[in-house]
Amino acid sequence: MRDYIIVGSGLAGVAMAETLMSHGHSVVVFDNHSQKASMVAGGLYNPVVLKRLNLSWEGSRLMAFSIPFYRALEAKLGVDIDEKLRVMRLLATAKEQNDWFHAADQQGLSEFLVPRVEDNTNPCLEAPFGLGEVRHTGRVHTSRLLRAYRESLATAGGLREETFQHENLQVEKEGVSYQGLNARAVIFCEGFGLQQNPYFRYLPLNGTKGELLRIHAPDLKESRVIKSGVFLIPLGEDRYLAGATYSWQDKSPGPSEAAREELLSGLRKFLRCDFRVEGQQAGIRPTVPDRRPLVGGHPCLPNLYVLNGLGSRGVLIAPYAAYALYRYMEQEIPLPKAMDCGRFSKRYEKAGRHP
């Protein structure tokens, strides 16, 4: 018997599994390789919404909690996960420059925004009013993390590479059973796949498609992340990731020509060098209308839980949300109201009975 069954091994599933195991609990994780969003994510962590120059939700708290989480995973797995990168906001107008100085002086933001503007010295960048730097930023190599973690689970006998069949789950007061596997509870970390989950599909998980381009730009010679209309993330060997798009309508799994043109248009606004597109990736982020995670238990069925809705900042949110759910399940500590999926209980009542 395992303590917990976890369905999904994207960022949410990995954070949940590691949180439980680090507190002495046994898990088995189901993974059918369908969670593309975590695998193709750029993985940047940055607590500042650079478009509006304000702190993201719980930005300081998430940075303090999540970065040590990944540092511990690096030691456990023996792989490099966290790459420290400078994130620079390209300033295109005098107003943007003034806004930067104003924001850098604000409480909360002053911890992360450097209160000066760097002159642009890269001839391949169009940055007439310089660049502003964000402190304490970097990139989690999500695909590397997820592959290494799945290998670790498989070695320990805690991974089942198959599709979880919801109709075969038996829910009892004292626990759950699934095809001969008994556990205290099951936690659904299915990303956009939650829409097909009969127990939690009442939750308003919309899904936002994001796409990235991989480009080769030999003359650019840039080691920093550049944020203009799009992010440009250095990969080494003169290659970069450019992204990401946000499409609320297109839910197709593959790359689109429209997203390619959108990203190319964004790049041409500030790049003054030739580049070549080498690849394009797409994934559907699990997003929620109020932009807060979906964390908690089922309204009626015991021992069913959900961890989802991490959106575009899943790298920072996943460890913190997983710990909040662990404390809720094991210590009966209430979830933070902003992430508690109980805020959508009325939707459950309108949706009718559960399976």
C-alpha positions as MATLAB code, in Angstrom:
seq = 'MRDYIIVGSGLAGVAMAETLMSHGHSVVVFDNHSQKASMVAGGLYNPVVLKRLNLSWEGSRLMAFSIPFYRALEAKLGVDIDEKLRVMRLLATAKEQNDWFHAADQQGLSEFLVPRVEDNTNPCLEAPFGLGEVRHTGRVHTSRLLRAYRESLATAGGLREETFQHENLQVEKEGVSYQGLNARAVIFCEGFGLQQNPYFRYLPLNGTKGELLRIHAPDLKESRVIKSGVFLIPLGEDRYLAGATYSWQDKSPGPSEAAREELLSGLRKFLRCDFRVEGQQAGIRPTVPDRRPLVGGHPCLPNLYVLNGLGSRGVLIAPYAAYALYRYMEQEIPLPKAMDCGRFSKRYEKAGRHP';
ca = [
       0.000    0.000    0.000;
       1.210    3.487   -0.862;
       0.297    6.604    1.032;
      -0.571    8.592   -2.083;
      -1.284    8.100   -5.771;
      -0.282   11.095   -7.888;
      -1.669   11.441  -11.397;
       0.639   13.496  -13.603;
       4.364   14.218  -13.457;
       4.648   17.751  -14.741;
       5.873   20.488  -12.419;
       2.853   20.091  -10.130;
       3.218   16.306   -9.875;
       6.964   16.453   -9.253;
       6.587   19.143   -6.581;
       3.827   17.138   -4.890;
       5.737   13.858   -5.004;
       8.942   15.391   -3.675;
       7.137   17.270   -0.905;
       5.415   14.103    0.289;
       8.508   11.902    0.073;
      10.678   14.465    1.850;
       8.223   14.187    4.749;
       8.412   10.398    4.856;
       5.405    9.425    2.713;
       5.355    6.856   -0.082;
       3.954    7.676   -3.509;
       3.288    6.116   -6.879;
       3.088    8.474   -9.835;
       1.131    7.823  -13.033;
       2.565    9.435  -16.148;
       1.477    8.979  -19.764;
       3.820   11.668  -21.175;
       0.885   13.910  -22.076;
       1.981   16.934  -20.025;
       3.707   18.954  -22.727;
       3.375   22.370  -21.059;
       5.926   21.622  -18.334;
       8.300   19.945  -20.775;
       8.422   22.860  -23.225;
       8.245   25.681  -20.671;
      10.926   28.346  -20.800;
      11.324   27.888  -17.044;
      12.160   31.495  -16.170;
      11.610   32.571  -12.606;
      11.129   36.239  -11.963;
       8.794   37.712   -9.337;
       8.091   40.908  -11.307;
       5.438   41.369  -13.984;
       7.665   43.335  -16.320;
       4.903   44.585  -18.585;
       3.223   46.447  -15.729;
       6.194   46.665  -13.338;
       4.447   45.187  -10.327;
       5.052   42.150   -8.148;
       3.428   38.925   -9.226;
       1.068   37.177   -6.803;
       3.043   36.246   -3.648;
       6.226   37.016   -5.581;
       8.584   37.460   -2.615;
       7.162   34.475   -0.714;
       7.403   32.195   -3.750;
      11.013   33.163   -4.430;
      12.010   32.512   -0.815;
      10.298   29.118   -0.785;
      10.769   27.689   -4.260;
      14.398   28.430   -5.133;
      15.723   26.394   -2.141;
      13.340   23.607   -3.204;
      15.057   23.334   -6.587;
      18.476   23.611   -5.000;
      17.654   20.568   -2.853;
      16.420   18.696   -5.931;
      19.701   19.415   -7.707;
      21.574   17.768   -4.848;
      19.207   14.795   -4.756;
      19.162   14.107   -8.487;
      22.763   15.048   -9.246;
      21.802   17.275  -12.183;
      22.043   21.003  -12.809;
      18.528   22.440  -12.729;
      18.770   26.077  -11.657;
      20.702   28.356  -14.011;
      21.230   31.878  -12.725;
      20.518   34.391  -15.488;
      20.295   38.164  -15.563;
      16.885   39.341  -16.730;
      16.890   42.707  -18.493;
      13.832   44.779  -19.379;
      14.421   46.604  -22.635;
      13.283   50.221  -22.304;
      12.005   51.651  -25.574;
      10.762   55.116  -24.525;
      11.498   57.869  -22.032;
       8.245   57.010  -20.251;
       9.335   53.379  -19.805;
      12.624   54.617  -18.386;
      10.845   56.910  -15.922;
       8.432   54.148  -14.965;
      11.398   51.905  -14.193;
      12.946   54.413  -11.785;
       9.588   54.955  -10.105;
       8.922   51.208   -9.689;
      12.429   50.521   -8.365;
      11.701   52.888   -5.504;
       8.505   51.149   -4.426;
       8.265   48.903   -1.370;
       8.485   45.261   -2.381;
       9.780   45.991   -5.851;
      12.962   47.638   -4.579;
      14.188   44.192   -3.506;
      14.159   43.010   -7.114;
      14.550   46.016   -9.433;
      18.014   47.537   -9.753;
      17.497   51.339   -9.365;
      19.543   52.323  -12.395;
      19.393   51.872  -16.150;
      22.223   50.269  -18.105;
      23.210   51.785  -21.422;
      22.909   49.365  -24.287;
      26.304   48.263  -25.623;
      25.080   45.435  -27.857;
      24.784   46.686  -31.467;
      22.367   43.862  -32.223;
      19.772   45.237  -29.780;
      17.526   48.223  -30.350;
      17.351   49.745  -26.851;
      17.557   53.525  -27.159;
      16.658   54.143  -23.530;
      18.755   51.357  -22.041;
      17.858   48.291  -20.035;
      16.658   47.719  -16.482;
      17.820   44.671  -14.514;
      15.799   42.376  -12.246;
      17.660   40.798   -9.330;
      17.605   37.145   -8.165;
      16.398   35.705  -11.457;
      17.163   32.584  -13.415;
      15.844   29.593  -15.252;
      14.780   26.137  -14.106;
      15.542   23.619  -16.836;
      12.140   21.985  -16.634;
      12.617   19.229  -19.200;
      15.904   18.187  -17.555;
      14.260   18.215  -14.126;
      11.232   16.176  -15.175;
      13.272   13.535  -17.004;
      15.672   13.123  -14.086;
      12.850   12.943  -11.568;
      10.941   10.349  -13.551;
      14.094    8.241  -13.782;
      14.508    8.527  -10.012;
      10.892    7.459   -9.459;
      11.242    4.542  -11.854;
      14.396    3.317  -10.111;
      12.546    3.402   -6.777;
       9.531    1.581   -8.218;
       7.313    4.627   -7.854;
       6.472    5.301  -11.518;
       3.763    3.773  -13.687;
       4.013    4.938  -17.295;
       0.415    4.530  -18.308;
      -2.802    6.482  -18.617;
      -4.795    6.683  -15.400;
      -8.321    5.370  -16.017;
     -10.586    7.442  -13.797;
     -13.481    4.995  -14.113;
     -11.398    2.304  -12.394;
     -10.837    4.365   -9.240;
     -12.694    3.223   -6.150;
     -13.172    5.856   -3.457;
     -13.860    4.811    0.129;
     -13.983    6.705    3.404;
     -10.644    5.290    4.551;
      -8.796    5.429    1.223;
      -8.810    4.664   -2.485;
      -8.028    1.667   -4.660;
      -7.066    1.478   -8.309;
      -6.543   -1.778  -10.180;
      -5.267   -3.558   -7.094;
      -3.258   -0.577   -5.836;
      -4.398    0.745   -2.456;
      -3.586    4.195   -1.099;
      -4.780    6.709    1.422;
      -5.613    9.268   -1.262;
      -5.106   10.315   -4.873;
      -3.882   13.731   -5.994;
      -4.662   14.859   -9.535;
      -1.877   16.933  -11.103;
      -2.990   16.552  -14.696;
      -2.477   20.039  -16.062;
      -4.831   20.855  -18.922;
      -5.929   17.195  -18.839;
      -8.015   18.058  -15.778;
     -10.792   18.989  -18.200;
     -11.305   15.253  -18.776;
     -11.272   14.406  -15.075;
     -14.825   13.418  -14.012;
     -14.197   14.457  -10.403;
     -12.761   17.941  -10.900;
     -13.848   19.068  -14.343;
     -16.291   21.482  -12.729;
     -13.301   23.690  -11.941;
     -12.765   26.599  -14.373;
      -9.547   25.436  -15.977;
      -9.416   27.200  -19.327;
      -5.993   26.450  -20.696;
      -3.824   28.938  -22.555;
      -1.676   27.762  -25.429;
       1.905   28.983  -25.389;
       4.490   28.641  -28.135;
       8.242   29.162  -28.299;
      10.739   29.523  -31.126;
      14.294   28.247  -31.024;
      16.533   30.523  -33.061;
      20.183   30.657  -34.128;
      21.673   34.165  -34.042;
      25.495   33.978  -34.420;
      26.036   37.747  -34.224;
      23.881   38.468  -31.170;
      26.369   37.301  -28.501;
      23.965   37.848  -25.605;
      24.193   36.016  -22.263;
      21.307   37.825  -20.589;
      17.561   37.281  -20.837;
      16.100   40.177  -22.799;
      12.458   41.110  -22.253;
      10.733   43.310  -24.754;
       7.449   42.294  -26.362;
       8.779   38.751  -26.064;
      11.422   37.062  -23.938;
      14.739   36.059  -25.476;
      16.474   33.357  -23.418;
      20.104   32.368  -24.134;
      20.735   28.642  -24.547;
      24.432   28.720  -25.427;
      26.192   28.167  -28.770;
      24.445   31.244  -30.224;
      21.004   29.735  -29.761;
      18.030   31.302  -27.993;
      14.448   30.612  -26.998;
      11.944   33.279  -27.985;
       8.497   33.368  -26.455;
       5.972   33.017  -25.387;
       2.583   33.479  -26.977;
      -0.765   33.403  -25.159;
      -3.718   31.987  -27.083;
      -7.017   31.492  -25.285;
      -8.839   30.113  -28.342;
      -6.455   27.680  -30.015;
      -6.244   24.431  -28.030;
      -4.589   22.327  -30.748;
      -1.492   20.483  -29.482;
       0.941   21.405  -32.243;
       2.740   24.617  -33.281;
       0.874   27.190  -35.357;
       1.901   29.533  -38.137;
       0.089   32.415  -36.433;
       2.224   32.069  -33.292;
       5.379   31.819  -35.386;
       4.578   35.094  -37.129;
       3.651   36.774  -33.855;
       6.992   35.847  -32.291;
       8.980   36.777  -35.385;
       7.280   40.169  -35.441;
       8.146   40.687  -31.775;
      11.794   39.762  -32.333;
      12.203   42.049  -35.326;
      11.152   45.022  -33.226;
      14.336   44.919  -31.147;
      16.844   42.600  -32.879;
      19.207   44.206  -35.339;
      20.921   41.075  -36.616;
      20.092   38.093  -38.772;
      18.710   34.948  -37.171;
      17.306   31.642  -38.310;
      14.416   29.672  -36.808;
      15.485   26.139  -35.941;
      12.389   24.855  -34.160;
       9.019   25.635  -32.618;
       7.322   24.138  -29.552;
       3.820   24.362  -28.145;
       2.063   23.458  -24.922;
      -1.177   24.326  -23.167;
      -0.755   25.994  -19.799;
      -3.339   25.132  -17.125;
      -4.767   28.585  -16.443;
      -7.654   29.847  -14.307;
      -9.747   33.005  -14.855;
      -8.655   34.567  -11.540;
      -5.008   33.555  -12.175;
      -4.696   31.614   -8.942;
      -3.904   27.907   -8.478;
      -6.515   25.220   -7.924;
      -5.552   23.400   -4.739;
      -7.597   21.338   -2.294;
     -10.008   18.467   -1.826;
     -13.145   17.315   -3.577;
     -16.347   18.918   -2.208;
     -17.983   15.562   -1.416;
     -15.673   12.625   -2.065;
     -13.041   11.970    0.609;
      -9.411   11.353   -0.260;
      -9.508   13.051   -3.668;
      -7.329   16.120   -4.099;
      -6.223   18.441   -6.872;
      -3.119   20.522   -7.559;
      -3.471   22.438  -10.794;
      -3.895   25.833  -12.451;
      -0.278   26.945  -12.056;
      -0.367   29.051  -15.220;
       2.686   30.751  -16.672;
       4.511   30.990  -13.315;
       4.374   27.305  -12.487;
       8.090   27.106  -11.730;
       7.645   29.391   -8.736;
       4.145   28.358   -7.685;
       4.430   24.543   -7.793;
       6.643   23.941   -4.711;
       4.723   26.405   -2.546;
       1.310   25.095   -3.596;
       2.419   21.489   -3.062;
       3.584   22.298    0.464;
       0.308   24.066    1.225;
      -1.631   20.982    0.069;
       0.628   18.671    2.089;
      -0.072   20.663    5.256;
      -3.779   20.658    4.482;
      -3.900   16.876    4.007;
      -1.532   15.830    6.769;
      -1.852   18.562    9.384;
      -5.307   19.989    8.668;
      -3.848   23.455    8.220;
      -6.215   25.550    6.090;
      -5.132   26.389    2.577;
      -4.445   30.013    1.656;
      -7.812   31.319    0.517;
      -6.496   32.601   -2.800;
      -5.552   29.092   -3.969;
      -8.233   27.018   -2.219;
     -10.363   25.420   -4.940;
     -13.293   25.653   -2.509;
     -13.783   29.154   -3.891;
     -15.516   27.437   -6.815;
     -17.843   25.237   -4.749;
     -20.922   26.858   -6.288;
     -19.806   25.673   -9.694;
     -19.781   22.125   -8.333;
     -23.345   22.496   -7.073;
     -24.490   23.734  -10.483;
     -22.629   20.995  -12.309;
     -24.695   18.270  -10.625;
     -23.662   15.069   -8.962;
     -20.194   13.570   -9.089;
     -19.487   10.251  -10.838;
];
